[in-house]
């Protein structure tokens, strides 16, 4: 189904439509319909793109926060292991945690 639409456009726009119609072997009416359809689709997609960009930014921010939380948890765990490792009973001949760490690092 099609409808009739009358619109006044600037001379430059009419010239661009005529050029598009001629370059693509279409009537002016078909060219206007195609260009309007493309424009509406692009407008619709631009709002979807903006929404996706916002979601991406929120997700990246959440990921950065989780990275910070993970880093803090690792530091706390390392501190706990070092602190508690020195207090835990060792097997005969086993070095304290701090001494083992120093030996492994060299």
LOLOKOL-296605 format. One record per residue: residue number from 1; x negated, y, z of N, C-alpha, C in turn. Coordinates in Angstrom, 3 decimals, m for minus. Each point is the difference from the previous one (the first is absolute). Example, Ala and Ser with C-alpha at 12.3 -4.5 7.8 and 13.67 -1.06 7.14 Angstrom:
! residues 2
<site seq="1" n_px="m13.190" n_py="m5.690" n_pz="7.800" ca_px="0.890" ca_py="1.190" ca_pz="0.000" c_px="m0.900" c_py="1.200" c_pz="0.000"/>
<site seq="2" n_px="0.350" n_py="1.050" n_pz="m0.720" ca_px="m0.820" ca_py="1.190" ca_pz="0.060" c_px="0.770" c_py="1.090" c_pz="0.730"/>
//
This chain:
! residues 106
<site seq="1" n_px="m0.849" n_py="m1.170" n_pz="0.000" ca_px="0.849" ca_py="1.170" ca_pz="0.000" c_px="m0.895" c_py="1.233" c_pz="0.000"/>
<site seq="2" n_px="0.411" n_py="1.005" n_pz="m0.709" ca_px="m0.773" ca_py="1.239" ca_pz="m0.012" c_px="0.927" c_py="1.181" c_pz="0.201"/>
<site seq="3" n_px="m0.566" n_py="1.046" n_pz="0.495" ca_px="0.731" ca_py="1.234" ca_pz="0.274" c_px="m0.633" c_py="1.124" c_pz="m0.803"/>
<site seq="4" n_px="0.727" n_py="1.070" n_pz="m0.158" ca_px="m0.500" ca_py="1.174" ca_pz="m0.706" c_px="m0.469" c_py="1.006" c_pz="1.034"/>
<site seq="5" n_px="m1.167" n_py="0.580" n_pz="m0.279" ca_px="m0.572" ca_py="0.989" ca_pz="0.907" c_px="m0.494" c_py="1.167" c_pz="m0.847"/>
<site seq="6" n_px="0.477" n_py="1.170" n_pz="0.320" ca_px="m0.462" ca_py="1.201" ca_pz="m0.688" c_px="m0.851" c_py="0.786" c_pz="0.979"/>
<site seq="7" n_px="m1.151" n_py="0.443" n_pz="m0.469" ca_px="m0.876" ca_py="0.768" ca_pz="0.893" c_px="m0.775" c_py="1.023" c_pz="m0.810"/>
<site seq="8" n_px="m0.209" n_py="1.152" n_pz="0.612" ca_px="m0.849" ca_py="1.017" ca_pz="m0.615" c_px="m1.407" c_py="m0.201" c_pz="0.546"/>
<site seq="9" n_px="m0.959" n_py="m0.007" n_pz="m0.909" ca_px="m1.394" ca_py="m0.187" ca_pz="0.412" c_px="m0.846" c_py="1.104" c_pz="m0.616"/>
<site seq="10" n_px="m1.137" n_py="0.302" n_pz="0.617" ca_px="m0.891" ca_py="1.005" ca_pz="m0.583" c_px="m0.491" c_py="m0.445" c_pz="m1.387"/>
<site seq="11" n_px="m0.370" n_py="0.968" n_pz="m0.803" ca_px="m0.458" ca_py="m0.273" ca_pz="m1.364" c_px="m1.172" c_py="m0.979" c_pz="m0.010"/>
<site seq="12" n_px="m0.931" n_py="0.166" n_pz="0.950" ca_px="m1.166" ca_py="m0.899" ca_pz="0.054" c_px="0.431" c_py="m1.439" c_pz="0.275"/>
<site seq="13" n_px="0.985" n_py="m0.167" n_pz="0.869" ca_px="0.484" ca_py="m1.345" ca_pz="0.324" c_px="0.648" c_py="m0.630" c_pz="m1.224"/>
<site seq="14" n_px="0.796" n_py="0.779" n_pz="m0.716" ca_px="0.652" ca_py="m0.504" ca_pz="m1.225" c_px="m1.055" c_py="m0.400" c_pz="m1.021"/>
<site seq="15" n_px="m1.045" n_py="0.814" n_pz="m0.125" ca_px="m1.091" ca_py="m0.330" ca_pz="m0.931" c_px="m0.712" c_py="m1.288" c_pz="0.402"/>
<site seq="16" n_px="m0.225" n_py="m0.179" n_pz="1.292" ca_px="m0.661" ca_py="m1.215" ca_pz="0.483" c_px="0.875" c_py="m1.228" c_pz="m0.242"/>
<site seq="17" n_px="1.303" n_py="0.148" n_pz="0.194" ca_px="0.929" ca_py="m1.114" ca_pz="m0.250" c_px="0.003" c_py="m0.356" c_pz="m1.482"/>
<site seq="18" n_px="0.068" n_py="1.017" n_pz="m0.855" ca_px="m0.029" ca_py="m0.238" ca_pz="m1.449" c_px="m1.300" c_py="m0.704" c_pz="m0.404"/>
<site seq="19" n_px="m1.122" n_py="0.441" n_pz="0.568" ca_px="m1.293" ca_py="m0.614" ca_pz="m0.324" c_px="m0.036" c_py="m1.455" c_pz="0.466"/>
<site seq="20" n_px="0.510" n_py="m0.269" n_pz="1.194" ca_px="0.047" ca_py="m1.364" ca_pz="0.526" c_px="0.881" c_py="m0.882" c_pz="m0.882"/>
<site seq="21" n_px="1.154" n_py="0.533" n_pz="m0.379" ca_px="0.928" ca_py="m0.758" ca_pz="m0.850" c_px="m0.663" c_py="m0.337" c_pz="m1.334"/>
<site seq="22" n_px="m0.643" n_py="0.992" n_pz="m0.615" ca_px="m0.658" ca_py="m0.223" ca_pz="m1.289" c_px="m1.157" c_py="m0.982" c_pz="0.108"/>
<site seq="23" n_px="m0.805" n_py="0.120" n_pz="1.045" ca_px="m1.162" ca_py="m0.877" ca_pz="0.168" c_px="0.403" c_py="m1.442" c_pz="0.282"/>
<site seq="24" n_px="1.181" n_py="m0.190" n_pz="0.556" ca_px="0.438" ca_py="m1.344" ca_pz="0.375" c_px="1.117" c_py="m0.542" c_pz="m0.890"/>
<site seq="25" n_px="0.312" n_py="0.732" n_pz="m1.074" ca_px="1.019" ca_py="m0.457" ca_pz="m0.941" c_px="1.375" c_py="m0.134" c_pz="0.625"/>
<site seq="26" n_px="0.362" n_py="0.939" n_pz="0.849" ca_px="1.295" ca_py="m0.047" ca_pz="0.691" c_px="0.799" c_py="1.256" c_pz="m0.321"/>
<site seq="27" n_px="1.274" n_py="m0.102" n_pz="0.256" ca_px="0.837" ca_py="1.196" ca_pz="m0.125" c_px="m0.254" c_py="0.870" c_pz="1.226"/>
<site seq="28" n_px="0.394" n_py="1.246" n_pz="m0.091" ca_px="m0.159" ca_py="0.902" ca_pz="1.145" c_px="0.786" c_py="m0.533" c_pz="1.191"/>
<site seq="29" n_px="1.206" n_py="m0.500" n_pz="m0.233" ca_px="0.818" ca_py="m0.530" ca_pz="1.098" c_px="m0.690" c_py="m1.185" c_pz="0.673"/>
<site seq="30" n_px="m0.575" n_py="m0.908" n_pz="m0.805" ca_px="m0.699" ca_py="m1.164" ca_pz="0.569" c_px="m1.249" c_py="0.443" c_pz="0.758"/>
<site seq="31" n_px="m0.697" n_py="1.000" n_pz="m0.543" ca_px="m1.200" ca_py="0.508" ca_pz="0.670" c_px="0.353" c_py="0.629" c_pz="1.341"/>
<site seq="32" n_px="1.073" n_py="0.792" n_pz="0.032" ca_px="0.437" ca_py="0.629" ca_pz="1.256" c_px="0.373" c_py="m1.075" c_pz="1.012"/>
<site seq="33" n_px="0.742" n_py="m1.012" n_pz="m0.431" ca_px="0.410" ca_py="m1.077" ca_pz="0.908" c_px="m1.221" c_py="m0.723" c_pz="0.569"/>
<site seq="34" n_px="m0.978" n_py="m0.302" n_pz="m0.857" ca_px="m1.195" ca_py="m0.703" ca_pz="0.470" c_px="m0.816" c_py="0.865" c_pz="0.959"/>
<site seq="35" n_px="m0.200" n_py="1.257" n_pz="m0.362" ca_px="m0.792" ca_py="0.890" ca_pz="0.855" c_px="0.677" c_py="0.229" c_pz="1.350"/>
<site seq="36" n_px="1.323" n_py="0.158" n_pz="m0.005" ca_px="0.728" ca_py="0.144" ca_pz="1.269" c_px="m0.133" c_py="m1.262" c_pz="0.851"/>
<site seq="37" n_px="0.132" n_py="m1.147" n_pz="m0.642" ca_px="m0.125" ca_py="m1.271" ca_pz="0.718" c_px="m1.388" c_py="m0.141" c_pz="0.618"/>
<site seq="38" n_px="m1.031" n_py="0.318" n_pz="m0.783" ca_px="m1.377" ca_py="m0.064" ca_pz="0.514" c_px="m0.197" c_py="0.962" c_pz="1.173"/>
<site seq="39" n_px="0.523" n_py="1.201" n_pz="m0.145" ca_px="m0.142" ca_py="0.994" ca_pz="1.065" c_px="0.695" c_py="m0.425" c_pz="1.281"/>
<site seq="40" n_px="1.208" n_py="m0.549" n_pz="m0.143" ca_px="0.737" ca_py="m0.468" ca_pz="1.182" c_px="m0.718" c_py="m1.169" c_pz="0.664"/>
<site seq="41" n_px="m0.538" n_py="m0.897" n_pz="m0.817" ca_px="m0.727" ca_py="m1.144" ca_pz="0.546" c_px="m1.259" c_py="0.475" c_pz="0.732"/>
<site seq="42" n_px="m0.726" n_py="0.933" n_pz="m0.588" ca_px="m1.214" ca_py="0.515" ca_pz="0.636" c_px="0.327" c_py="0.696" c_pz="1.316"/>
<site seq="43" n_px="1.100" n_py="0.751" n_pz="0.021" ca_px="0.414" ca_py="0.682" ca_pz="1.228" c_px="0.349" c_py="m1.008" c_pz="1.077"/>
<site seq="44" n_px="0.720" n_py="m1.040" n_pz="m0.378" ca_px="0.374" ca_py="m1.051" ca_pz="0.947" c_px="m1.242" c_py="m0.695" c_pz="0.538"/>
<site seq="45" n_px="m0.933" n_py="m0.302" n_pz="m0.868" ca_px="m1.218" ca_py="m0.687" ca_pz="0.415" c_px="m0.887" c_py="0.890" c_pz="0.853"/>
<site seq="46" n_px="0.014" n_py="1.304" n_pz="m0.249" ca_px="m0.860" ca_py="0.881" ca_pz="0.792" c_px="0.432" c_py="0.016" c_pz="1.461"/>
<site seq="47" n_px="1.300" n_py="m0.076" n_pz="0.267" ca_px="0.443" ca_py="m0.049" ca_pz="1.395" c_px="m0.367" c_py="m1.346" c_pz="0.621"/>
<site seq="48" n_px="0.070" n_py="m1.074" n_pz="m0.791" ca_px="m0.414" ca_py="m1.310" ca_pz="0.502" c_px="m1.498" c_py="m0.019" c_pz="0.275"/>
<site seq="49" n_px="m0.770" n_py="0.629" n_pz="m0.864" ca_px="m1.447" ca_py="0.071" ca_pz="0.192" c_px="m0.315" c_py="0.780" c_pz="1.266"/>
<site seq="50" n_px="0.692" n_py="1.108" n_pz="0.212" ca_px="m0.225" ca_py="0.794" ca_pz="1.214" c_px="0.318" c_py="m0.819" c_pz="1.249"/>
<site seq="51" n_px="1.086" n_py="m0.767" n_pz="m0.044" ca_px="0.355" ca_py="m0.855" ca_pz="1.142" c_px="m1.067" c_py="m1.059" c_pz="0.240"/>
<site seq="52" n_px="m0.490" n_py="m0.604" n_pz="m1.072" ca_px="m1.042" ca_py="m1.017" ca_pz="0.135" c_px="m1.299" c_py="0.599" c_pz="0.537"/>
<site seq="53" n_px="m0.329" n_py="1.220" n_pz="m0.437" ca_px="m1.203" ca_py="0.659" ca_pz="0.504" c_px="0.124" c_py="0.293" c_pz="1.491"/>
<site seq="54" n_px="1.181" n_py="0.424" n_pz="0.434" ca_px="0.223" ca_py="0.238" ca_pz="1.427" c_px="m0.142" c_py="m1.291" c_pz="0.795"/>
<site seq="55" n_px="0.586" n_py="m1.085" n_pz="m0.513" ca_px="m0.113" ca_py="m1.302" ca_pz="0.685" c_px="m1.453" c_py="m0.449" c_pz="0.074"/>
<site seq="56" n_px="m0.740" n_py="0.220" n_pz="m1.075" ca_px="m1.409" ca_py="m0.367" ca_pz="m0.028" c_px="m0.782" c_py="0.787" c_pz="1.044"/>
<site seq="57" n_px="0.255" n_py="1.300" n_pz="0.098" ca_px="m0.688" ca_py="0.824" ca_pz="0.999" c_px="0.318" c_py="m0.469" c_pz="1.413"/>
<site seq="58" n_px="1.278" n_py="m0.316" n_pz="0.265" ca_px="0.376" ca_py="m0.490" ca_pz="1.333" c_px="m0.679" c_py="m1.334" c_pz="0.302"/>
<site seq="59" n_px="m0.056" n_py="m0.864" n_pz="m0.999" ca_px="m0.628" ca_py="m1.305" ca_pz="0.183" c_px="m1.500" c_py="0.144" c_pz="0.230"/>
<site seq="60" n_px="m0.644" n_py="0.888" n_pz="m0.750" ca_px="m1.435" ca_py="0.230" ca_pz="0.187" c_px="m0.284" c_py="0.558" c_pz="1.386"/>
<site seq="61" n_px="0.854" n_py="0.898" n_pz="0.481" ca_px="m0.165" ca_py="0.562" ca_pz="1.339" c_px="0.172" c_py="m1.083" c_pz="1.056"/>
<site seq="62" n_px="1.006" n_py="m0.845" n_pz="m0.167" ca_px="0.221" ca_py="m1.102" ca_pz="0.951" c_px="m1.192" c_py="m0.954" c_pz="m0.009"/>
<site seq="63" n_px="m0.546" n_py="m0.277" n_pz="m1.176" ca_px="m1.165" ca_py="m0.875" ca_pz="m0.101" c_px="m1.208" c_py="0.620" c_pz="0.695"/>
<site seq="64" n_px="m0.200" n_py="1.298" n_pz="m0.182" ca_px="m1.115" ca_py="0.680" ca_pz="0.664" c_px="0.155" c_py="m0.076" c_pz="1.515"/>
<site seq="65" n_px="1.223" n_py="0.165" n_pz="0.486" ca_px="0.239" ca_py="m0.108" ca_pz="1.448" c_px="m0.308" c_py="m1.408" c_pz="0.493"/>
<site seq="66" n_px="0.415" n_py="m1.006" n_pz="m0.765" ca_px="m0.276" ca_py="m1.392" ca_pz="0.382" c_px="m1.501" c_py="m0.270" c_pz="m0.013"/>
<site seq="67" n_px="m0.718" n_py="0.581" n_pz="m0.955" ca_px="m1.455" ca_py="m0.160" ca_pz="m0.033" c_px="m0.635" c_py="0.573" c_pz="1.260"/>
<site seq="68" n_px="0.477" n_py="1.162" n_pz="0.435" ca_px="m0.513" ca_py="0.612" ca_pz="1.228" c_px="0.315" c_py="m0.895" c_pz="1.194"/>
<site seq="69" n_px="1.239" n_py="m0.507" n_pz="0.065" ca_px="0.383" ca_py="m0.889" ca_pz="1.103" c_px="m0.865" c_py="m1.256" c_pz="0.009"/>
<site seq="70" n_px="m0.257" n_py="m0.561" n_pz="m1.172" ca_px="m0.829" ca_py="m1.196" ca_pz="m0.095" c_px="m1.422" c_py="0.290" c_pz="0.464"/>
<site seq="71" n_px="m0.548" n_py="1.126" n_pz="m0.425" ca_px="m1.354" ca_py="0.380" ca_pz="0.412" c_px="m0.061" c_py="0.170" c_pz="1.519"/>
<site seq="72" n_px="0.997" n_py="0.669" n_pz="0.567" ca_px="0.033" ca_py="0.188" ca_pz="1.454" c_px="0.122" c_py="m1.342" c_pz="0.721"/>
<site seq="73" n_px="0.805" n_py="m0.904" n_pz="m0.545" ca_px="0.155" ca_py="m1.324" ca_pz="0.616" c_px="m1.307" c_py="m0.784" c_pz="m0.061"/>
<site seq="74" n_px="m0.711" n_py="0.103" n_pz="m1.120" ca_px="m1.291" ca_py="m0.682" ca_pz="m0.115" c_px="m0.992" c_py="0.546" c_pz="1.018"/>
<site seq="75" n_px="m0.031" n_py="1.323" n_pz="0.154" ca_px="m0.902" ca_py="0.595" ca_pz="0.988" c_px="0.354" c_py="m0.459" c_pz="1.409"/>
<site seq="76" n_px="1.288" n_py="m0.033" n_pz="0.309" ca_px="0.435" ca_py="m0.444" ca_pz="1.327" c_px="m0.369" c_py="m1.460" c_pz="0.218"/>
<site seq="77" n_px="0.167" n_py="m0.826" n_pz="m1.016" ca_px="m0.347" ca_py="m1.415" ca_pz="0.114" c_px="m1.499" c_py="m0.181" c_pz="0.191"/>
<site seq="78" n_px="m0.794" n_py="0.726" n_pz="m0.763" ca_px="m1.455" ca_py="m0.079" ca_pz="0.161" c_px="m0.408" c_py="0.412" c_pz="1.405"/>
<site seq="79" n_px="0.601" n_py="1.057" n_pz="0.492" ca_px="m0.294" ca_py="0.464" ca_pz="1.357" c_px="0.394" c_py="m1.058" c_pz="1.022"/>
<site seq="80" n_px="1.171" n_py="m0.596" n_pz="m0.185" ca_px="0.468" ca_py="m1.046" ca_pz="0.915" c_px="m0.943" c_py="m1.196" c_pz="m0.025"/>
<site seq="81" n_px="m0.365" n_py="m0.447" n_pz="m1.197" ca_px="m0.891" ca_py="m1.159" ca_pz="m0.126" c_px="m1.331" c_py="0.285" c_pz="0.677"/>
<site seq="82" n_px="m0.531" n_py="1.185" n_pz="m0.214" ca_px="m1.282" ca_py="0.347" ca_pz="0.616" c_px="0.130" c_py="0.051" c_pz="1.519"/>
<site seq="83" n_px="1.044" n_py="0.643" n_pz="0.480" ca_px="0.207" ca_py="0.155" ca_pz="1.446" c_px="0.277" c_py="m1.344" c_pz="0.662"/>
<site seq="84" n_px="0.920" n_py="m0.754" n_pz="m0.561" ca_px="0.388" ca_py="m1.277" ca_pz="0.601" c_px="m1.017" c_py="m1.093" c_pz="m0.278"/>
<site seq="85" n_px="m0.679" n_py="0.092" n_pz="m1.115" ca_px="m0.997" ca_py="m1.015" ca_pz="m0.336" c_px="m1.122" c_py="m0.062" c_pz="1.013"/>
<site seq="86" n_px="m0.359" n_py="1.135" n_pz="0.558" ca_px="m1.057" ca_py="0.039" ca_pz="1.010" c_px="0.476" c_py="m0.592" c_pz="1.316"/>
<site seq="87" n_px="1.315" n_py="m0.009" n_pz="0.237" ca_px="0.540" ca_py="m0.497" ca_pz="1.270" c_px="0.387" c_py="m1.468" c_pz="m0.057"/>
<site seq="88" n_px="0.179" n_py="m0.540" n_pz="m1.186" ca_px="0.423" ca_py="m1.395" ca_pz="m0.121" c_px="m1.161" c_py="m0.933" c_pz="0.324"/>
<site seq="89" n_px="0.297" n_py="m1.138" n_pz="0.618" ca_px="m1.073" ca_py="m0.952" ca_pz="0.294" c_px="m0.584" c_py="m0.537" c_pz="m1.306"/>
<site seq="90" n_px="m1.297" n_py="m0.174" n_pz="0.019" ca_px="m0.693" ca_py="m0.486" ca_pz="m1.188" c_px="m0.449" c_py="m1.439" c_pz="0.216"/>
<site seq="91" n_px="m0.158" n_py="m0.680" n_pz="m1.122" ca_px="m0.552" ca_py="m1.353" ca_pz="0.073" c_px="m1.483" c_py="0.113" c_pz="0.339"/>
<site seq="92" n_px="m0.559" n_py="m0.992" n_pz="0.607" ca_px="m1.425" ca_py="0.060" ca_pz="0.345" c_px="m0.843" c_py="0.283" c_pz="m1.242"/>
<site seq="93" n_px="m0.879" n_py="0.972" n_pz="0.128" ca_px="m0.897" ca_py="0.372" ca_pz="m1.083" c_px="0.583" c_py="0.986" c_pz="m0.996"/>
<site seq="94" n_px="1.281" n_py="0.329" n_pz="0.114" ca_px="0.633" ca_py="0.942" ca_pz="m0.931" c_px="m0.316" c_py="1.418" c_pz="0.440"/>
<site seq="95" n_px="m0.314" n_py="0.853" n_pz="m0.968" ca_px="m0.328" ca_py="1.392" ca_pz="0.296" c_px="1.266" c_py="0.805" c_pz="0.236"/>
<site seq="96" n_px="m0.091" n_py="1.096" n_pz="0.766" ca_px="1.148" ca_py="0.901" ca_pz="0.148" c_px="0.387" c_py="0.563" c_pz="m1.370"/>
<site seq="97" n_px="1.245" n_py="0.441" n_pz="m0.119" ca_px="0.514" ca_py="0.521" ca_pz="m1.269" c_px="m0.870" c_py="1.124" c_pz="m0.534"/>
<site seq="98" n_px="m0.385" n_py="0.944" n_pz="0.847" ca_px="m0.791" ca_py="1.146" ca_pz="m0.459" c_px="m1.352" c_py="m0.455" c_pz="m0.530"/>
<site seq="99" n_px="m0.602" n_py="m1.020" n_pz="0.609" ca_px="m1.283" ca_py="m0.499" ca_pz="m0.477" c_px="0.176" c_py="m0.739" c_pz="m1.323"/>
<site seq="100" n_px="1.104" n_py="m0.763" n_pz="m0.134" ca_px="0.266" ca_py="m0.701" ca_pz="m1.252" c_px="0.189" c_py="0.994" c_pz="m1.137"/>
<site seq="101" n_px="0.740" n_py="1.069" n_pz="0.275" ca_px="0.247" ca_py="1.017" ca_pz="m1.021" c_px="m1.308" c_py="0.637" c_pz="m0.442"/>
<site seq="102" n_px="m0.883" n_py="0.280" n_pz="0.948" ca_px="m1.285" ca_py="0.612" ca_pz="m0.328" c_px="m0.843" c_py="m0.946" c_pz="m0.845"/>
<site seq="103" n_px="0.013" n_py="m1.295" n_pz="0.328" ca_px="m0.776" ca_py="m0.971" ca_pz="m0.765" c_px="0.560" c_py="m0.169" c_pz="m1.410"/>
<site seq="104" n_px="1.316" n_py="m0.014" n_pz="m0.129" ca_px="0.622" ca_py="m0.173" ca_pz="m1.311" c_px="m0.281" c_py="1.200" c_pz="m0.894"/>
<site seq="105" n_px="m0.100" n_py="1.174" n_pz="0.596" ca_px="m0.238" ca_py="1.214" ca_pz="m0.777" c_px="m1.410" c_py="0.089" c_pz="m0.522"/>
<site seq="106" n_px="m0.955" n_py="m0.686" n_pz="0.613" ca_px="m1.392" ca_py="0.102" ca_pz="m0.454" c_px="m0.390" c_py="m1.069" c_pz="m0.965"/>
//
